[in-house]
């Protein structure tokens, strides 16, 4: 389904958030999905275009049990984080304030900041680094303004050998993910004002994309909601063999 509002995952809740399209979420603050204290679950195969802050965040604010945790995998996040009013915040995927979980196989294109493991300085309390695992992140940036923020100053994210364009020294435009219909480099002054901007493009991977076959499947979804067509989740989709929300075998996001 398409979503144009921020989801706050309630405290003391479980969640399975799969195969959505989030477009133009928020105004000057807010994440597409904000996982708070007491909530655990999966966030997978979602497309985010033009989000305000982070696409997805886990923060254990409130200190309830269980600890805030998200298994965040195979998402595609496009041009997100630029309307966040607070400097140094928002951009793609974020763990902070004792939040924990996994982040694998995500494609991040022209976002304000790369994968954020937060803490070790500033006003944001440190993430639960002992219980966070991540890798196989696909960073892409048209300009040095983007590529030098794959590992932002003040974040404690470490580039992984499994990443594509993992470091701040990446040459702008390197390793174009080759979407079926989304021109990169993006046009200057990109405008998301159209009612259905995401629907005008096709974020499947075309033949020869560097993201094909680079997914990591050596972990399991949390799978915390019962499978039930009416009262539960219809399907908990396993990690994909390709990076991003759209798999070349036709699985993943159906939009």
LUMLO-225424 format. One record per residue (C-alpha): x, z, y; residue in three letters. Coordinates in steps of 0.5 Angstrom, whole numbers, plus 500, padded with zeros to 3 digits. Example, Ala and Ser with C-alpha at 12.3 -4.5 7.8 and 13.67 -1.06 7.14 Angstrom:
2
<<525,516,491>,'ala'>
<<527,514,498>,'ser'>
***
This chain:
255
<<500,500,500>,'unk'>
<<502,499,507>,'unk'>
<<503,506,511>,'unk'>
<<503,507,519>,'unk'>
<<504,514,519>,'unk'>
<<509,519,518>,'unk'>
<<508,523,511>,'unk'>
<<510,530,511>,'unk'>
<<510,532,504>,'unk'>
<<507,539,504>,'unk'>
<<510,545,502>,'unk'>
<<509,548,495>,'unk'>
<<508,541,493>,'unk'>
<<510,535,488>,'unk'>
<<511,528,490>,'unk'>
<<511,521,487>,'unk'>
<<512,516,493>,'unk'>
<<513,509,490>,'unk'>
<<512,502,492>,'unk'>
<<510,503,499>,'unk'>
<<511,499,506>,'unk'>
<<512,503,512>,'unk'>
<<512,499,518>,'unk'>
<<513,502,525>,'unk'>
<<513,509,524>,'unk'>
<<513,514,529>,'unk'>
<<514,514,537>,'unk'>
<<520,518,539>,'unk'>
<<521,522,533>,'unk'>
<<519,523,526>,'unk'>
<<521,521,519>,'unk'>
<<517,516,514>,'unk'>
<<517,521,509>,'unk'>
<<519,529,511>,'unk'>
<<520,533,504>,'unk'>
<<520,540,506>,'unk'>
<<521,547,503>,'unk'>
<<517,548,496>,'unk'>
<<517,540,495>,'unk'>
<<520,536,490>,'unk'>
<<519,529,487>,'unk'>
<<521,522,487>,'unk'>
<<521,517,493>,'unk'>
<<523,510,490>,'unk'>
<<522,502,491>,'unk'>
<<519,503,498>,'unk'>
<<520,498,504>,'unk'>
<<521,501,511>,'unk'>
<<522,496,517>,'unk'>
<<522,499,524>,'unk'>
<<522,507,523>,'unk'>
<<523,511,529>,'unk'>
<<528,517,525>,'unk'>
<<530,517,518>,'unk'>
<<526,513,513>,'unk'>
<<527,519,508>,'unk'>
<<529,526,509>,'unk'>
<<530,533,505>,'unk'>
<<530,539,509>,'unk'>
<<529,546,506>,'unk'>
<<526,549,513>,'unk'>
<<522,555,511>,'unk'>
<<526,557,505>,'unk'>
<<520,557,500>,'unk'>
<<521,556,492>,'unk'>
<<522,551,490>,'unk'>
<<528,548,494>,'unk'>
<<526,542,498>,'unk'>
<<529,536,493>,'unk'>
<<528,528,493>,'unk'>
<<530,523,488>,'unk'>
<<531,517,493>,'unk'>
<<533,511,490>,'unk'>
<<532,503,490>,'unk'>
<<529,503,497>,'unk'>
<<530,498,502>,'unk'>
<<531,500,510>,'unk'>
<<531,495,515>,'unk'>
<<533,497,523>,'unk'>
<<531,504,523>,'unk'>
<<533,510,527>,'unk'>
<<533,507,534>,'unk'>
<<527,510,537>,'unk'>
<<529,517,535>,'unk'>
<<529,521,542>,'unk'>
<<535,526,540>,'unk'>
<<542,523,540>,'unk'>
<<545,523,533>,'unk'>
<<539,524,529>,'unk'>
<<535,519,525>,'unk'>
<<537,512,522>,'unk'>
<<536,512,514>,'unk'>
<<536,517,509>,'unk'>
<<538,524,510>,'unk'>
<<539,531,507>,'unk'>
<<540,537,511>,'unk'>
<<538,544,512>,'unk'>
<<539,546,504>,'unk'>
<<536,540,502>,'unk'>
<<538,537,496>,'unk'>
<<537,531,491>,'unk'>
<<540,524,489>,'unk'>
<<540,518,493>,'unk'>
<<542,511,489>,'unk'>
<<541,504,490>,'unk'>
<<538,504,497>,'unk'>
<<539,498,501>,'unk'>
<<540,500,509>,'unk'>
<<540,494,514>,'unk'>
<<542,495,521>,'unk'>
<<540,502,521>,'unk'>
<<542,507,527>,'unk'>
<<546,511,522>,'unk'>
<<548,510,514>,'unk'>
<<546,515,509>,'unk'>
<<547,522,512>,'unk'>
<<549,528,508>,'unk'>
<<549,533,514>,'unk'>
<<552,540,516>,'unk'>
<<559,542,518>,'unk'>
<<558,542,525>,'unk'>
<<553,541,531>,'unk'>
<<546,545,530>,'unk'>
<<543,542,524>,'unk'>
<<545,547,518>,'unk'>
<<549,544,512>,'unk'>
<<545,540,506>,'unk'>
<<546,543,499>,'unk'>
<<552,539,498>,'unk'>
<<553,542,491>,'unk'>
<<547,539,489>,'unk'>
<<547,532,492>,'unk'>
<<549,526,488>,'unk'>
<<549,519,491>,'unk'>
<<552,512,491>,'unk'>
<<551,505,490>,'unk'>
<<549,505,497>,'unk'>
<<549,498,500>,'unk'>
<<550,498,508>,'unk'>
<<550,492,512>,'unk'>
<<551,491,519>,'unk'>
<<551,485,524>,'unk'>
<<555,488,529>,'unk'>
<<560,494,530>,'unk'>
<<555,498,533>,'unk'>
<<552,498,526>,'unk'>
<<558,498,522>,'unk'>
<<562,504,525>,'unk'>
<<556,508,524>,'unk'>
<<556,507,516>,'unk'>
<<559,514,516>,'unk'>
<<557,517,523>,'unk'>
<<562,523,526>,'unk'>
<<559,529,524>,'unk'>
<<556,527,518>,'unk'>
<<560,529,511>,'unk'>
<<558,523,507>,'unk'>
<<563,520,503>,'unk'>
<<564,513,502>,'unk'>
<<563,512,494>,'unk'>
<<567,507,490>,'unk'>
<<560,504,488>,'unk'>
<<558,502,495>,'unk'>
<<557,496,498>,'unk'>
<<560,496,505>,'unk'>
<<562,503,504>,'unk'>
<<566,505,510>,'unk'>
<<566,504,518>,'unk'>
<<572,499,518>,'unk'>
<<567,494,515>,'unk'>
<<567,487,518>,'unk'>
<<560,486,522>,'unk'>
<<556,481,517>,'unk'>
<<560,482,511>,'unk'>
<<556,482,505>,'unk'>
<<550,479,507>,'unk'>
<<544,482,502>,'unk'>
<<541,475,502>,'unk'>
<<534,476,503>,'unk'>
<<529,471,501>,'unk'>
<<526,470,508>,'unk'>
<<529,475,513>,'unk'>
<<535,472,517>,'unk'>
<<541,476,518>,'unk'>
<<544,476,523>,'unk'>
<<538,478,526>,'unk'>
<<536,475,532>,'unk'>
<<538,479,539>,'unk'>
<<532,483,542>,'unk'>
<<528,484,535>,'unk'>
<<521,485,537>,'unk'>
<<517,489,532>,'unk'>
<<510,489,536>,'unk'>
<<507,484,531>,'unk'>
<<501,487,528>,'unk'>
<<505,486,521>,'unk'>
<<512,484,522>,'unk'>
<<514,486,515>,'unk'>
<<509,482,512>,'unk'>
<<512,476,516>,'unk'>
<<518,476,511>,'unk'>
<<520,477,504>,'unk'>
<<525,482,502>,'unk'>
<<526,480,495>,'unk'>
<<533,478,493>,'unk'>
<<535,471,493>,'unk'>
<<540,468,488>,'unk'>
<<547,470,489>,'unk'>
<<545,476,493>,'unk'>
<<551,481,492>,'unk'>
<<546,487,491>,'unk'>
<<544,483,484>,'unk'>
<<546,487,478>,'unk'>
<<549,493,482>,'unk'>
<<544,498,481>,'unk'>
<<546,505,478>,'unk'>
<<541,507,472>,'unk'>
<<545,513,470>,'unk'>
<<540,518,472>,'unk'>
<<533,520,471>,'unk'>
<<527,520,476>,'unk'>
<<524,527,477>,'unk'>
<<517,525,474>,'unk'>
<<514,531,477>,'unk'>
<<507,529,477>,'unk'>
<<503,527,471>,'unk'>
<<501,520,469>,'unk'>
<<494,519,470>,'unk'>
<<490,513,473>,'unk'>
<<485,518,477>,'unk'>
<<489,524,479>,'unk'>
<<496,523,478>,'unk'>
<<501,517,479>,'unk'>
<<500,511,475>,'unk'>
<<507,509,474>,'unk'>
<<514,513,475>,'unk'>
<<519,507,475>,'unk'>
<<526,508,473>,'unk'>
<<532,506,477>,'unk'>
<<533,499,477>,'unk'>
<<539,494,475>,'unk'>
<<539,491,482>,'unk'>
<<539,495,489>,'unk'>
<<533,495,493>,'unk'>
<<526,496,493>,'unk'>
<<525,489,490>,'unk'>
<<528,487,483>,'unk'>
<<529,480,480>,'unk'>
<<525,481,474>,'unk'>
<<519,482,478>,'unk'>
<<519,490,478>,'unk'>
<<519,495,484>,'unk'>
<<515,494,490>,'unk'>
<<510,489,489>,'unk'>
<<508,487,497>,'unk'>
***
